[in-house]
Amino acid sequence: MSEKKIHKVRFEPVGVEMECEEGEWVLDAAFRQGIAVAHGCREGRCSSCKCVLLEGDAQVQDYSTFALPDYERDAGHVLLCRTYAFSDLTVELLNYDEDLMRRSIAVRDFPGELVAVSELTHDIRLLEVRLAEPMKFWAGQYVELTVPEAGVTRSYSMASTQSSPDTLRFIIRKYPQGAFSSLVDARLRPGTAVSLKGPFGGCFRREARPGPMLLVGGGSGMAPLWSILQDHIESGEQRPIRFFYGARSRQDLFFLEEFAAVAARLTDFEFIPVLSQAAPGDGWTGETGFVHEALQRVMAERPLPGQADAYVCGPPPMVDAVLPALQRLGVAAEHTHVDKFVQAGAALSLAH
């Protein structure tokens, strides 16, 4: 059997070099070697890993034309998560975070087992997984979670912190006819074998920052934000925090007692749930409408001093609506960290 060809990939303007095997996605090669370049969905759908190929022979396959339009591809743009190298490459990073690259963690596989499944709402579950060995990760990152007996793999963010590196929690939303969703209540039981691969993601807590922190999410986007919030508490840092969470109705809210405990512990914290479809019987007196509308309204009425750091996690439509609102509020793009939750199997135009 012939050995796989190895090519050198150089990332500019940071001057970082690595090796990449033929037949291996360039982004996967970076993960394997602990080089954290900007990325998001890792499926060619979100454009977070878009770069410019300066030199070399590469091919981009199986990607969404929404993430990489033909005119950008023709101009030399590539998506690292869907790029194969056929020679040495020089790539210009369009989005890079020096803090992210400095804090890179090599991606590894971790065997484990399911410890518990509990109900948070009618369609959201809390899963607890115990690993055979601790996993290092930053608060806000995610992993690929696999149930080997079912042959199903999905990406989920941790809802826990490094205070329990061998016991991880995940907040999972059930979707109709979802391959993983169908397992949650029917087949997942304590003792079920699982495996994790990670960590992934650049939407993690930036430490020792002086300004306020804005956390904005919806649905299972609670998971990374809860991890970031708990990590902040454990660090002992004190800064103003506003946590906006969008839900449909009162029955879609959870962790309310936990948020009350957080508010009692921190000096300047406010949890602001926003209901888009508040029912008359809810007796709801809080914020209504969409979460981006409430974010802009509340922060304009009660602004916080200093340069804010924003963390936005949830479905793409919510994220896409929140980002302009943050810009209007004066939150700098370099202080805005995003994790878009793309549903597996979502219908997209793919290029082959």
C-alpha positions as CSV (number, residue, x, y, z in Angstrom):
1,M,0.0,0.0,0.0
2,S,1.4,3.4,-1.0
3,E,1.9,6.0,1.6
4,K,-0.3,9.1,1.6
5,K,1.3,12.2,0.2
6,I,2.0,14.9,2.8
7,H,1.8,18.6,1.8
8,K,2.8,21.7,3.7
9,V,0.2,24.3,4.4
10,R,1.3,27.8,5.4
11,F,-1.1,30.3,6.9
12,E,-0.5,34.0,6.3
13,P,-0.3,36.6,7.8
14,V,0.5,34.6,11.0
15,G,3.3,32.5,9.4
16,V,2.0,29.2,10.9
17,E,2.8,26.0,9.0
18,M,1.5,22.5,9.3
19,E,1.2,19.2,7.4
20,C,-1.8,18.0,5.5
21,E,-2.4,14.5,4.0
22,E,-4.0,14.1,0.6
23,G,-7.6,13.1,1.2
24,E,-7.8,15.1,4.4
25,W,-9.7,18.3,4.8
26,V,-7.3,21.2,5.5
27,L,-9.3,22.2,8.6
28,D,-9.2,18.7,10.0
29,A,-5.4,18.6,9.6
30,A,-5.3,21.9,11.6
31,F,-7.4,20.4,14.3
32,R,-5.3,17.3,14.4
33,Q,-2.2,19.4,15.0
34,G,-3.8,21.7,17.5
35,I,-3.9,24.8,15.2
36,A,-7.1,26.7,15.8
37,V,-8.1,28.6,12.7
38,A,-11.4,30.3,12.6
39,H,-14.3,27.9,11.9
40,G,-18.0,27.4,12.5
41,C,-20.2,24.6,11.2
42,R,-17.3,22.5,9.7
43,E,-19.7,21.4,6.9
44,G,-19.2,24.0,4.2
45,R,-22.3,26.0,5.2
46,C,-21.4,29.0,7.2
47,S,-18.3,30.6,5.6
48,S,-16.5,31.1,9.0
49,C,-13.4,29.4,7.6
50,K,-13.3,31.2,4.3
51,C,-9.8,32.1,3.1
52,V,-7.9,33.0,0.0
53,L,-5.6,30.5,-1.7
54,L,-2.4,32.4,-2.6
55,E,-0.3,29.5,-3.9
56,G,-0.8,25.8,-4.6
57,D,-3.2,23.2,-6.0
58,A,-6.4,22.6,-4.0
59,Q,-9.9,21.6,-4.6
60,V,-13.1,22.6,-2.7
61,Q,-15.9,20.0,-2.6
62,D,-19.3,19.5,-1.1
63,Y,-20.0,23.0,0.1
64,S,-23.0,25.4,0.1
65,T,-22.9,28.1,-2.6
66,F,-24.4,30.4,0.0
67,A,-21.2,30.0,2.0
68,L,-18.9,30.2,-1.1
69,P,-20.6,31.8,-4.2
70,D,-19.1,30.9,-7.6
71,Y,-17.6,34.4,-8.1
72,E,-15.7,34.1,-4.8
73,R,-14.5,30.6,-5.7
74,D,-13.4,31.9,-9.1
75,A,-11.4,34.6,-7.3
76,G,-9.5,32.1,-5.3
77,H,-11.5,31.8,-2.1
78,V,-11.8,28.5,-0.4
79,L,-13.5,27.0,2.6
80,L,-10.9,25.2,4.7
81,C,-13.4,22.7,6.0
82,R,-14.1,21.5,2.5
83,T,-10.6,21.9,0.9
84,Y,-8.3,19.1,-0.2
85,A,-4.6,19.9,-0.8
86,F,-2.8,18.4,-3.8
87,S,0.4,20.3,-3.4
88,D,2.0,22.6,-0.8
89,L,-0.3,25.5,-0.1
90,T,-0.1,29.1,1.0
91,V,-3.4,30.4,2.4
92,E,-4.3,33.9,3.5
93,L,-6.6,33.9,6.6
94,L,-9.4,36.4,6.2
95,N,-10.6,35.9,9.8
96,Y,-8.1,35.0,12.5
97,D,-8.0,35.4,16.2
98,E,-4.6,35.5,17.8
99,D,-6.1,34.6,21.2
100,L,-7.8,31.6,19.6
101,M,-4.6,30.4,17.9
102,R,-2.6,30.9,21.1
103,R,-5.1,28.8,23.1
104,S,-5.4,26.0,20.6
105,I,-6.2,22.5,21.9
106,A,-5.5,19.4,19.7
107,V,-8.7,17.6,18.8
108,R,-8.9,14.1,20.2
109,D,-11.4,11.2,20.6
110,F,-12.8,10.4,24.1
111,P,-14.8,7.3,24.9
112,G,-17.5,7.6,27.6
113,E,-21.0,6.7,28.7
114,L,-24.3,8.4,29.3
115,V,-24.9,9.0,33.0
116,A,-28.4,10.7,32.9
117,V,-31.0,12.3,30.7
118,S,-33.4,14.8,32.2
119,E,-36.3,16.9,30.8
120,L,-35.8,20.7,30.8
121,T,-38.8,21.6,28.6
122,H,-41.2,19.6,26.4
123,D,-38.5,19.6,23.6
124,I,-35.2,20.3,25.4
125,R,-33.2,17.6,27.3
126,L,-30.1,17.8,29.5
127,L,-27.6,15.0,28.9
128,E,-24.8,14.1,31.3
129,V,-21.8,12.1,29.9
130,R,-18.9,10.6,31.9
131,L,-15.6,10.3,30.0
132,A,-12.9,7.7,30.6
133,E,-10.4,10.5,30.9
134,P,-10.7,14.3,31.4
135,M,-11.0,16.5,28.3
136,K,-9.5,20.0,28.2
137,F,-11.7,22.6,26.6
138,W,-12.6,26.3,26.8
139,A,-16.0,27.4,28.1
140,G,-18.3,27.8,25.0
141,Q,-16.7,25.1,22.8
142,Y,-18.4,22.0,21.4
143,V,-17.7,18.4,20.5
144,E,-19.0,15.8,18.1
145,L,-21.1,13.4,20.1
146,T,-21.5,9.9,18.7
147,V,-23.8,7.0,19.8
148,P,-21.9,4.1,18.2
149,E,-24.8,1.5,18.5
150,A,-27.0,3.8,16.5
151,G,-24.3,5.2,14.1
152,V,-25.4,8.7,14.8
153,T,-23.1,11.7,15.3
154,R,-24.1,15.3,16.0
155,S,-22.3,18.4,17.2
156,Y,-23.3,19.8,20.7
157,S,-21.8,22.5,22.9
158,M,-20.9,21.7,26.5
159,A,-23.1,23.2,29.2
160,S,-20.4,22.6,31.8
161,T,-16.9,23.9,32.6
162,Q,-13.4,22.6,33.4
163,S,-14.4,22.2,37.0
164,S,-15.7,18.8,35.9
165,P,-13.5,17.9,32.9
166,D,-14.5,14.2,33.0
167,T,-18.3,14.8,33.4
168,L,-19.8,16.9,30.6
169,R,-23.4,18.2,30.3
170,F,-25.2,19.0,27.1
171,I,-28.5,20.9,26.4
172,I,-30.1,19.3,23.4
173,R,-33.1,20.4,21.5
174,K,-35.3,17.7,19.9
175,Y,-36.4,18.1,16.3
176,P,-39.2,16.2,14.6
177,Q,-37.7,13.2,12.7
178,G,-34.2,14.1,13.9
179,A,-31.8,11.2,13.8
180,F,-30.4,12.1,17.2
181,S,-33.7,13.4,18.6
182,S,-35.4,10.1,18.0
183,L,-32.8,8.4,20.3
184,V,-33.1,10.9,23.2
185,D,-36.3,9.6,24.9
186,A,-36.5,6.2,23.2
187,R,-33.0,4.6,23.4
188,L,-30.6,6.7,25.4
189,R,-30.3,5.3,28.9
190,P,-27.7,5.5,31.7
191,G,-24.8,3.2,30.6
192,T,-25.2,3.8,26.9
193,A,-21.8,4.0,25.3
194,V,-20.9,7.2,23.6
195,S,-17.8,8.8,22.1
196,L,-16.8,12.4,21.8
197,K,-14.4,14.2,19.5
198,G,-13.2,17.7,20.2
199,P,-13.0,20.3,21.3
200,F,-14.1,22.6,18.5
201,G,-15.2,26.2,18.2
202,G,-13.8,29.7,18.7
203,C,-16.8,31.1,20.6
204,F,-15.2,30.7,24.1
205,R,-14.9,33.0,27.0
206,R,-12.2,35.7,26.7
207,E,-10.7,36.1,30.2
208,A,-9.6,39.1,32.2
209,R,-11.7,41.6,30.1
210,P,-12.8,44.8,31.9
211,G,-15.9,45.8,30.0
212,P,-19.5,44.4,30.2
213,M,-20.5,41.0,28.7
214,L,-23.5,40.4,26.6
215,L,-24.8,36.8,26.2
216,V,-27.5,36.3,23.6
217,G,-29.1,33.0,22.7
218,G,-32.1,31.0,22.0
219,G,-33.1,27.3,22.2
220,S,-30.2,25.0,22.9
221,G,-27.9,28.0,22.4
222,M,-28.3,28.2,26.1
223,A,-25.6,25.5,26.5
224,P,-22.4,27.4,25.5
225,L,-23.7,30.6,27.1
226,W,-24.4,28.8,30.4
227,S,-20.8,27.3,30.2
228,I,-19.4,30.8,29.6
229,L,-21.4,32.2,32.5
230,Q,-20.4,29.5,34.9
231,D,-16.8,29.8,33.9
232,H,-16.9,33.5,34.6
233,I,-18.4,32.9,38.0
234,E,-15.7,30.3,38.8
235,S,-13.0,32.7,37.7
236,G,-13.9,35.1,40.4
237,E,-14.0,38.0,37.9
238,Q,-16.6,40.7,38.3
239,R,-18.1,42.6,35.3
240,P,-21.6,43.7,34.2
241,I,-23.4,40.9,32.5
242,R,-26.7,41.0,30.5
243,F,-28.0,37.6,29.4
244,F,-30.8,37.7,26.7
245,Y,-32.6,34.5,26.0
246,G,-35.2,34.1,23.3
247,A,-38.0,31.6,23.6
248,R,-41.5,31.1,22.1
249,S,-43.6,30.9,25.3
250,R,-43.3,30.6,29.1
251,Q,-43.2,26.8,28.8
252,D,-40.0,27.1,26.8
253,L,-38.0,28.7,29.6
254,F,-35.8,26.7,32.0
255,F,-33.0,27.3,34.6
256,L,-35.0,30.1,36.1
257,E,-34.1,29.2,39.7
258,E,-30.5,28.8,38.6
259,F,-30.5,32.3,37.1
260,A,-32.0,33.7,40.3
261,A,-29.1,32.1,42.2
262,V,-26.6,33.6,39.8
263,A,-28.1,37.1,40.2
264,A,-27.8,36.8,43.9
265,R,-24.1,35.8,43.6
266,L,-22.9,38.4,41.0
267,T,-22.8,42.2,41.7
268,D,-24.2,43.3,38.3
269,F,-26.1,40.6,36.5
270,E,-29.4,40.5,34.7
271,F,-31.2,37.6,33.0
272,I,-33.6,38.9,30.4
273,P,-35.9,36.2,28.8
274,V,-37.8,37.4,25.7
275,L,-41.0,35.6,24.6
276,S,-41.9,35.8,20.9
277,Q,-45.3,34.1,21.3
278,A,-46.3,34.8,24.9
279,A,-49.7,33.1,25.6
280,P,-52.5,35.1,27.3
281,G,-52.5,32.5,30.1
282,D,-48.8,32.9,30.7
283,G,-49.3,36.0,32.8
284,W,-46.1,37.3,31.2
285,T,-44.9,40.8,32.2
286,G,-41.4,40.5,30.8
287,E,-39.9,41.4,27.4
288,T,-41.7,40.2,24.3
289,G,-41.0,40.1,20.6
290,F,-37.7,38.8,19.1
291,V,-34.6,38.7,21.1
292,H,-32.6,41.1,18.9
293,E,-35.4,43.7,19.3
294,A,-35.3,43.4,23.1
295,L,-31.5,43.5,23.1
296,Q,-31.4,46.8,21.2
297,R,-34.3,48.3,23.2
298,V,-33.0,47.3,26.6
299,M,-29.4,48.2,26.0
300,A,-30.4,51.6,24.4
301,E,-32.5,52.4,27.5
302,R,-30.0,51.1,30.0
303,P,-26.5,51.3,28.4
304,L,-23.5,49.9,30.1
305,P,-20.1,51.8,30.1
306,G,-17.0,50.3,28.4
307,Q,-16.4,48.1,25.4
308,A,-18.6,45.1,25.6
309,D,-17.8,41.5,24.7
310,A,-20.7,39.7,23.0
311,Y,-21.3,36.0,22.7
312,V,-24.2,35.0,20.4
313,C,-25.3,31.3,20.1
314,G,-28.4,29.8,18.4
315,P,-30.1,29.2,15.1
316,P,-28.8,31.2,12.0
317,P,-31.8,33.5,11.6
318,M,-31.5,34.6,15.2
319,V,-27.8,35.1,15.0
320,D,-28.1,37.0,11.7
321,A,-30.7,39.4,13.3
322,V,-28.6,39.9,16.5
323,L,-25.3,40.9,14.8
324,P,-26.6,44.2,13.2
325,A,-28.3,45.0,16.5
326,L,-24.9,44.6,18.3
327,Q,-23.2,46.8,15.7
328,R,-25.8,49.5,16.2
329,L,-25.1,49.3,19.9
330,G,-21.4,49.9,19.3
331,V,-20.1,46.4,20.0
332,A,-16.9,46.0,18.0
333,A,-16.8,43.0,15.5
334,E,-13.5,41.8,17.1
335,H,-15.3,41.6,20.4
336,T,-18.3,39.6,19.0
337,H,-18.1,35.8,19.1
338,V,-20.6,33.7,17.3
339,D,-21.7,30.0,17.2
340,K,-24.4,29.3,14.7
341,F,-26.4,26.1,15.3
342,V,-27.1,24.6,11.9
343,Q,-29.6,21.8,12.1
344,A,-28.2,18.6,10.6
345,G,-29.7,17.8,7.2
346,A,-30.9,21.3,6.6
347,A,-31.7,21.8,2.9
348,L,-29.0,23.9,1.2
349,S,-27.7,24.3,-2.3
350,L,-24.5,22.2,-2.4
351,A,-21.7,22.5,-4.9
352,H,-19.8,19.3,-5.9
